[in-house]
Structure formats: structure tokens, C-alpha cells
Amino acid sequence: MKGCQTIVKILLADDDEDDCMLAREALAESRLSSELYVVKDGEELMDYLYHRGQYVSPNSSPRPGLILLDLNMPKKDGREALKEIKSDPELRKIPVIVLTTSKAEEDIYRTYDLGANSFIIKPMNFASLVEVMRTIGQYWFEIVELPL
């Protein structure tokens, strides 16, 4: 994707509406050319990725170029969803960045063991969140080469 002006599709899985709103605003502020799609829990995340239920139409659930995943969500938590994503040959190629408030070492080790591509502790202020989003965009969509 290097050098392309492609619109990046980012899928955010987070049950906290305030965090989702801040992530949307931070992405806009970061000037990353992106479309943000939001799901509220791990079950909805998997429905989105597998085009089930309300996401049966691929137009409403385009394949994301990146997943931002909170760990602590209802129904199916981020750890369970991450395990399912990384065990699927089609989905495992999508980079998954754990973006969570957890600072627990066991969460860090476990998510990397499950195949997370990065683990980021959610910044406590908006300016830092903007910088995180800018850095994520620059790294994942300007520096590294991803499979199509």
C-alpha cells in the first residue's frame, strides 16, 4: 500500500461509546485517509468479519485493512475474538492492534501469544490518542507491506 492514496478501512471493536467517539475524532485529526467501522463486542466483530446477521452485505462490512481491538467487551471478549481471527486462514492476515486500558503483563503476553500484531495502552488524553492514530496509520499503511 506504500505510496497509494487508498482509503484505509479500520474496524474498531470497543463497547465504550466515548472511546469510539474519541477514536473517530482522533483518526480525523490524524489526517489518515480512512473509514472507521465500529462494532460493540466480540460477537458483532465476528459477524462483521464473516458477513453474518446485519453484516450479510459485503457493502456494509468491507474487509478491514486493520482491526483495533479492545480486550474487555461483553458477549465475546477481545481475547476470544483475537484467537478466532488468528486461527482463520483468511482473517489472520488482517493486522490486529490491541488498544486497551489494561496494563496487565498477562494480557500483553497472552495477546501476543494469540497472534496480536501490537499491544497499545489507550492514551489518557486526546492529543496522545491523535499521535497514536497518526503513528498507527503511518506504520501500517505507509511503511510496511501488507498482503492484499
N, C-alpha and C positions, 0 to 999 in steps of 0.2 A: 504494500500500500504506500510505500515511500513515494513522496513527490506528487501524490494524487490529491485532488480536491474532493475526494469522496466524502459523502456524509456518513459518519460512523454511527451505527446503531448500537446503543448501550442499553442493556437491560439491568435495571436496579431491582433487587429483591430486598424489601425492607418494609416492616409493618408500622414504622413510626412516620406518621404523616408530616410532621415537622422536619424530620431528617430528609424525607423525599423532596419536600419543597426547597430546602436548603441545597440539596444536591442539584436540583434543576436550576436554581439560580446560580450556583457556583459553576456549573457547566456553561451556562450562558455567559457569565462573566469571564470565564477562561478563554472564550472565543474559539473553542473547539467546535468544528463543524460537525454537530452531532444531533441525533434524535434520541430522546430518552423515553424508554418504555418502563413502566413501573408495575410490579406485582407485589402483593402484600404478604405472601407466605410461601413456603417451600412447595406446597401442593399446587398453588397457582403458577409458580415458576415452572414446574414440570409440565403442567397443562400448556403453558405458553410454548415451551420448547418442543413438545410433542404434538402441538396443534390439536388439543382436545378441548371440549366444552366451549366456552366463549371465545377460544382462540383457534377454532377449527379452520378459519380462513387464514391462509398464509399472509394475506394483506394486513390483517390485524395483529399478526405476530411474526414479523420478518426475523430471519436469523440474526441474532446479535453478533457484533464483532467483539463484544466484551460483556462480561457479566460482573456487576458489583453486587456482592452477596453479604448480607448481614447474617450473623450466626444465630441470634436469638429471635426466632419468629414462631408464631403459633402453627398448629397443624403439623407441618414438617419443618424442622429447623434447618438452618443453613448447612450444618454438618451432614445431615441425611441427604439433602439435595445435592451437595457437593459430591458425596460418594456416588450417587446415582448418575450425575453428569459425567464424572470421570470414568465410570465403568461402561459408558456407552461409546462405541467406536465412532459414531457420528458427532456426538456432542463434546467429547473430550478435547477436541481441537480448539474449542472456544476458550480463550483465556478467562479465568475466574479470579477476580481480586476480592478477597475477603476484606470488607470495610465495616468494622465493628467497634463497639466501645470496649470490648473485652481486652484486657491486658494480661490475661492468664497464660502462663507459659504452656500449659497443657493444651489450650486452644490453638496456640501458634504451632506447636509441634504436630498436633492432630490434623489440623487443616492442611499443612504441608504434606503429611503422610497420605492424606486423602487426594492429593493432587492439586491443591491450590497453587496458582501461579505467583501470588503475592498476598501478604497479610499487612493491612494498614489499619492502625488505630484511628478512629474518627477524630479529626481535629476538633478542638473545643471552641474555635472561633471561625467566623465566616471567611476572613482573609486567608487563613491557613487552609480551609477547605477549598477555596478557589485555587490556591497554589497546588494542592494535591491533585485536583482535577486537571489542571494545566499539565502537570508533570506526567500523570497517567496518560493523558492524550498524546503528549509528545513522545513518550517512551513507546507505547503500544501501537501508535499509528503513524509515527514518523521515523522511528529508529529501527525497531525490529521488523522482520519479515514474518508475516503470518500466512498459514495456508488459506486458500480461498474456499 
